[in-house]
Amino acid sequence: AMIKAGIIGATGYAGAELARLLLQRDDVEIVWYGSRSYVGEDFASIYRNTAHAENEPCKDDDMAKLAEIADVIFTATPQGFCASQVTEDILSKTKIIDLSADFRIKDVDVYEKWYKIKHATPQFIGEAVYGLPEINREKIKGARLIANPGCYPTCSTLSIYPLLKEGLIDPDTIIIDAKSGTSGAGRGAKVDNLYCEVNENIKAYGVANHRHTPEIEEQLSYAAGQPVLINFTPHLVPMNRGILITAYASLKKEVSYEEVKAAYDKYYANEKFVRVLEKDVCPQTKWVEGSNYVDVNFKIDPRTKRVIMMGAMDNLVKGAAGQAVQNMNLMFGLKESEGLELVPMFP
């Protein structure tokens, strides 16, 4: 049966990427392009890449009205919106995949501290499933509310998870160095994102206080079976798309390449969208651009008794819209990779 999908926040980068992925499918109909800024304007006039594929006017962000006609609602909106709109009545009528952070963090006090807003519907936090299919696949299948993971947390967690889960690294020693293209900052006009500010430049931001920190810590804590605190430092680089993670941790014991590789293979050998690269091949964002793949690898440093864990992915696909579609496929009992078997673009 045709899935009727609505996108609230359709004219942001993540929302537009959702539209791009869903417009290619014969089993999904986009019934609502929600955009507070462009009500009444044709979606294709805002994103000309969709010309001849779509010519629907944008509507408002009325989730209750949308729930009457949609089988699934994607909210690619700022923090606080989804939590302020969702109700039991809405969830009884439709499924919600929220691309914001509203339901990712299980401790409401932690959410409010880091995001500086009051959570409007904490009663739904416990029900929401963290939508990282490689870890929570079975829970996602039966969910009606999905907290789609953040881009940095997706790449960070998948890069580190196997070694934490297998107890090969010391959880207290994890440092994550992250780099992202400018689309990760959204489509809103900001001086810091102007061409002259970003081009030929690289800079750290959110040092020691980036909002994705508690989300990464929570997911790594589940893997470690104990509380995990990390140093997480993101950087903005002059490219459109892509995230590169380089994470460091002390090894608990002397290990061989084969032992560490076996840990990654244990969790990812059968995962469609996680590619464990060959020995000594470092992930590159160009190899995953425009796709739902995450490339991961590692390097053991016997001199310092540490391991370097690396990951690369497209922040708008696996880091946002692609992962949301992956979750939708699971929720509706479809082939998980449906509409996502995109060969990365190169160059």
C-alpha positions as CSV (number, residue, x, y, z in Angstrom):
1,A,0.0,0.0,0.0
2,M,1.1,3.6,-0.7
3,I,2.6,5.2,2.4
4,K,1.4,8.8,2.9
5,A,4.2,10.9,4.3
6,G,4.2,14.4,5.6
7,I,7.3,16.5,6.2
8,I,7.2,19.4,8.6
9,G,10.3,21.6,8.1
10,A,10.5,20.5,4.5
11,T,12.4,23.6,3.3
12,G,15.5,23.1,5.6
13,Y,18.4,21.1,4.3
14,A,17.4,17.9,6.1
15,G,13.7,18.3,5.1
16,A,14.6,18.9,1.5
17,E,16.9,15.8,1.5
18,L,14.0,13.8,2.9
19,A,11.9,15.0,0.0
20,R,14.6,14.1,-2.5
21,L,14.8,10.5,-1.2
22,L,11.1,10.0,-1.0
23,L,10.3,11.5,-4.4
24,Q,12.2,8.7,-6.0
25,R,9.9,6.1,-4.6
26,D,6.8,4.5,-6.0
27,D,5.5,3.4,-2.7
28,V,5.5,6.7,-0.9
29,E,3.4,9.8,-1.5
30,I,4.4,13.1,0.1
31,V,1.1,14.6,1.1
32,W,2.4,17.6,3.1
33,Y,5.4,19.9,2.7
34,G,5.3,21.9,6.0
35,S,7.2,25.1,6.1
36,R,6.4,28.1,8.3
37,S,8.5,30.4,6.1
38,Y,7.1,29.4,2.7
39,V,3.4,28.8,3.2
40,G,1.7,28.9,-0.2
41,E,4.9,28.7,-2.3
42,D,5.5,25.7,-4.5
43,F,8.2,23.4,-3.0
44,A,9.8,23.1,-6.4
45,S,10.2,26.9,-6.6
46,I,12.3,26.8,-3.4
47,Y,14.3,23.7,-4.4
48,R,14.6,23.8,-8.1
49,N,16.3,20.4,-8.2
50,T,12.8,18.9,-7.6
51,A,11.3,20.6,-10.7
52,H,9.1,18.2,-12.7
53,A,9.1,15.8,-9.8
54,E,7.0,17.9,-7.5
55,N,4.8,21.0,-7.8
56,E,3.0,21.1,-4.5
57,P,2.5,24.3,-2.4
58,C,4.0,24.4,1.1
59,K,1.5,24.2,3.9
60,D,1.9,25.2,7.6
61,D,3.1,23.1,10.5
62,D,-0.2,21.9,11.9
63,M,0.8,18.5,13.1
64,A,-2.8,17.6,14.3
65,K,-4.3,18.3,10.9
66,L,-1.5,16.4,9.1
67,A,-2.0,13.4,11.4
68,E,-5.5,13.0,9.9
69,I,-4.0,12.2,6.4
70,A,-0.5,10.9,6.9
71,D,0.8,7.5,7.9
72,V,4.1,8.9,9.0
73,I,5.2,12.4,9.9
74,F,8.8,13.5,9.7
75,T,9.6,16.6,11.8
76,A,12.8,18.2,10.5
77,T,12.4,21.1,12.8
78,P,14.3,23.1,15.5
79,Q,14.5,21.6,19.0
80,G,11.3,22.0,20.9
81,F,8.8,22.0,18.1
82,C,7.9,18.3,18.0
83,A,7.7,18.0,21.8
84,S,5.3,21.0,21.8
85,Q,3.0,19.5,19.2
86,V,2.9,15.7,19.8
87,T,-0.1,14.3,21.7
88,E,-1.5,10.9,22.5
89,D,-4.3,11.6,20.0
90,I,-1.7,12.3,17.2
91,L,0.3,9.2,18.1
92,S,-2.8,7.1,17.9
93,K,-3.3,8.1,14.3
94,T,0.2,8.2,12.8
95,K,3.8,7.4,13.3
96,I,6.4,10.2,14.0
97,I,10.0,10.3,13.1
98,D,11.5,13.4,14.8
99,L,14.8,14.6,13.4
100,S,15.4,17.0,16.3
101,A,16.8,16.2,19.7
102,D,13.5,16.4,21.6
103,F,13.3,12.7,22.4
104,R,16.9,11.4,22.0
105,I,18.0,12.0,25.6
106,K,16.2,9.9,28.2
107,D,17.0,12.2,31.1
108,V,14.8,15.3,30.7
109,D,17.0,17.4,33.1
110,V,20.0,16.7,30.9
111,Y,18.0,17.7,27.8
112,E,16.8,20.9,29.4
113,K,20.3,21.8,30.6
114,W,22.1,21.3,27.3
115,Y,19.3,22.7,25.0
116,K,18.2,25.5,27.3
117,I,14.5,24.9,26.8
118,K,11.7,23.4,28.8
119,H,10.6,20.0,27.5
120,A,6.9,20.2,26.7
121,T,6.0,16.5,26.7
122,P,8.4,14.5,28.9
123,Q,5.7,11.8,29.2
124,F,6.7,10.5,25.7
125,I,10.5,10.4,26.3
126,G,10.3,6.9,27.7
127,E,8.4,5.5,24.8
128,A,10.5,7.1,22.1
129,V,13.0,4.7,20.4
130,Y,16.4,6.0,19.6
131,G,16.5,5.4,15.8
132,L,19.9,3.9,15.2
133,P,19.0,0.8,13.3
134,E,22.3,-1.0,13.7
135,I,21.7,-1.1,17.4
136,N,18.0,-0.7,18.0
137,R,16.5,-2.4,14.9
138,E,13.9,-4.6,16.7
139,K,12.7,-1.8,18.9
140,I,12.3,0.5,15.9
141,K,10.0,-2.0,14.1
142,G,7.3,-1.7,16.8
143,A,7.7,2.0,17.6
144,R,5.3,4.9,16.9
145,L,7.7,7.6,17.9
146,I,11.3,7.6,16.7
147,A,14.1,9.9,17.9
148,N,16.2,10.1,14.8
149,P,19.9,10.4,16.0
150,G,22.0,13.4,15.5
151,C,24.7,13.5,12.8
152,Y,27.7,13.6,15.0
153,P,26.3,11.0,17.4
154,T,25.5,8.6,14.6
155,C,29.0,8.7,13.2
156,S,30.7,8.8,16.7
157,T,28.6,5.9,18.1
158,L,29.1,3.6,15.1
159,S,32.8,4.2,15.0
160,I,33.3,3.4,18.7
161,Y,30.5,1.1,19.6
162,P,32.1,-2.3,18.9
163,L,35.3,-1.7,20.9
164,L,33.3,-0.4,23.9
165,K,30.8,-3.2,23.7
166,E,33.6,-5.8,23.6
167,G,35.4,-4.1,26.5
168,L,38.6,-3.5,24.5
169,I,38.9,0.2,25.4
170,D,38.9,2.3,28.6
171,P,35.6,4.3,28.6
172,D,37.2,7.0,30.7
173,T,39.8,7.9,28.0
174,I,37.6,8.6,24.9
175,I,38.3,11.8,23.0
176,I,36.4,12.6,19.8
177,D,37.6,15.0,17.2
178,A,34.8,15.7,14.7
179,K,34.6,17.7,11.4
180,S,31.4,18.6,9.5
181,G,30.5,20.4,6.3
182,T,28.5,23.6,6.5
183,S,25.1,22.0,5.7
184,G,25.1,20.7,9.3
185,A,24.5,24.2,10.5
186,G,21.2,24.4,8.7
187,R,19.9,26.7,6.0
188,G,19.3,29.8,8.1
189,A,21.2,32.9,7.4
190,K,24.1,33.3,9.8
191,V,27.2,35.4,9.5
192,D,29.5,32.6,10.6
193,N,28.3,30.5,7.7
194,L,28.8,33.1,4.9
195,Y,31.1,32.0,2.1
196,C,33.8,34.5,3.0
197,E,33.7,33.3,6.6
198,V,33.9,29.6,5.9
199,N,36.0,29.3,2.7
200,E,39.7,28.6,3.2
201,N,39.0,28.3,6.9
202,I,38.6,25.6,9.5
203,K,37.5,26.3,13.1
204,A,36.5,24.5,16.2
205,Y,33.1,25.4,17.8
206,G,31.0,24.3,20.7
207,V,34.2,23.4,22.5
208,A,33.4,21.5,25.7
209,N,29.7,22.4,25.4
210,H,28.3,21.1,22.1
211,R,24.8,19.9,22.4
212,H,25.5,16.5,20.9
213,T,27.8,15.6,23.7
214,P,25.2,14.2,26.2
215,E,23.6,12.2,23.3
216,I,26.9,10.6,22.4
217,E,27.7,9.9,26.1
218,E,24.3,8.3,26.6
219,Q,24.7,5.9,23.7
220,L,28.3,5.0,24.6
221,S,27.2,4.5,28.2
222,Y,24.7,1.8,27.0
223,A,27.5,0.1,25.1
224,A,30.0,0.3,28.0
225,G,27.5,-0.7,30.7
226,Q,28.6,2.2,32.8
227,P,28.5,6.0,32.7
228,V,30.8,7.5,30.0
229,L,32.2,11.0,29.9
230,I,34.0,12.2,26.7
231,N,35.8,15.2,25.3
232,F,34.0,16.0,22.1
233,T,35.2,18.8,19.8
234,P,33.5,19.5,16.5
235,H,35.0,21.6,13.7
236,L,33.5,23.4,10.7
237,V,35.2,22.7,7.4
238,P,34.6,24.4,4.0
239,M,32.6,21.7,2.3
240,N,28.8,21.2,1.7
241,R,28.4,17.7,3.1
242,G,30.1,15.2,5.2
243,I,31.3,14.2,8.7
244,L,34.6,12.8,9.7
245,I,35.2,11.4,13.1
246,T,38.6,10.6,14.6
247,A,38.2,9.2,18.1
248,Y,40.9,8.1,20.5
249,A,40.9,5.7,23.5
250,S,43.4,3.7,25.6
251,L,43.4,0.0,25.1
252,K,42.7,-2.2,28.2
253,K,45.1,-4.8,27.0
254,E,47.5,-5.5,24.2
255,V,45.5,-6.5,21.1
256,S,46.3,-7.6,17.5
257,Y,44.8,-6.1,14.4
258,E,42.8,-9.3,13.9
259,E,41.2,-9.1,17.4
260,V,40.0,-5.5,16.8
261,K,38.8,-6.2,13.3
262,A,36.9,-9.2,14.7
263,A,35.1,-6.9,17.1
264,Y,33.9,-4.6,14.2
265,D,33.0,-7.6,12.1
266,K,30.9,-9.1,14.9
267,Y,28.6,-6.1,14.8
268,Y,28.8,-4.9,11.3
269,A,29.5,-7.9,9.0
270,N,25.8,-8.1,8.1
271,E,25.0,-4.4,8.2
272,K,24.2,-3.0,4.8
273,F,25.1,0.6,5.6
274,V,28.3,0.2,7.7
275,R,31.4,-0.5,5.7
276,V,34.4,-1.7,7.6
277,L,37.3,-0.7,5.4
278,E,40.4,-2.7,4.6
279,K,43.5,-2.5,6.8
280,D,45.2,0.9,6.8
281,V,42.5,2.5,4.6
282,C,41.3,5.7,6.3
283,P,37.7,6.8,5.8
284,Q,37.1,9.8,3.6
285,T,33.9,11.9,3.3
286,K,34.1,11.8,-0.5
287,W,33.6,8.1,-0.5
288,V,30.2,8.3,1.2
289,E,28.8,11.6,-0.2
290,G,25.1,11.4,-1.2
291,S,24.7,8.0,0.3
292,N,23.5,6.3,3.5
293,Y,26.8,4.5,4.1
294,V,29.1,5.0,7.1
295,D,32.7,4.0,6.5
296,V,34.6,3.0,9.6
297,N,38.1,1.8,10.4
298,F,40.8,1.8,13.1
299,K,44.5,1.9,13.7
300,I,46.3,0.5,16.7
301,D,49.1,2.6,18.1
302,P,51.3,0.2,20.2
303,R,53.6,3.0,21.1
304,T,50.9,4.9,23.1
305,K,48.7,1.8,23.8
306,R,45.8,3.6,22.2
307,V,43.5,2.9,19.3
308,I,42.4,5.5,16.8
309,M,38.8,4.9,15.6
310,M,37.6,6.6,12.4
311,G,34.3,7.1,10.7
312,A,32.9,9.1,7.7
313,M,29.4,9.7,6.5
314,D,27.1,12.2,4.8
315,N,25.5,14.3,7.5
316,L,22.3,14.9,5.5
317,V,21.8,11.3,4.5
318,K,22.8,8.7,7.2
319,G,23.2,11.7,9.6
320,A,19.6,12.8,9.0
321,A,17.2,12.1,6.2
322,G,18.6,8.8,5.0
323,Q,18.5,7.3,8.5
324,A,14.9,8.7,9.0
325,V,13.9,6.8,5.8
326,Q,15.7,3.7,7.1
327,N,13.7,3.9,10.2
328,M,10.5,4.4,8.2
329,N,11.2,1.3,6.2
330,L,11.6,-0.7,9.5
331,M,8.4,0.7,11.0
332,F,6.4,-0.3,8.0
333,G,7.9,-3.7,7.5
334,L,9.6,-2.8,4.3
335,K,13.1,-3.8,3.1
336,E,15.4,-1.7,5.3
337,S,17.4,-0.4,2.4
338,E,14.4,0.5,0.2
339,G,15.1,3.8,-1.6
340,L,18.5,4.1,0.0
341,E,20.8,1.9,-2.2
342,L,22.5,5.0,-3.5
343,V,26.0,4.6,-4.8
344,P,28.1,7.5,-3.3
345,M,28.7,10.4,-5.6
346,F,32.3,10.9,-6.8
347,P,33.8,13.5,-7.3
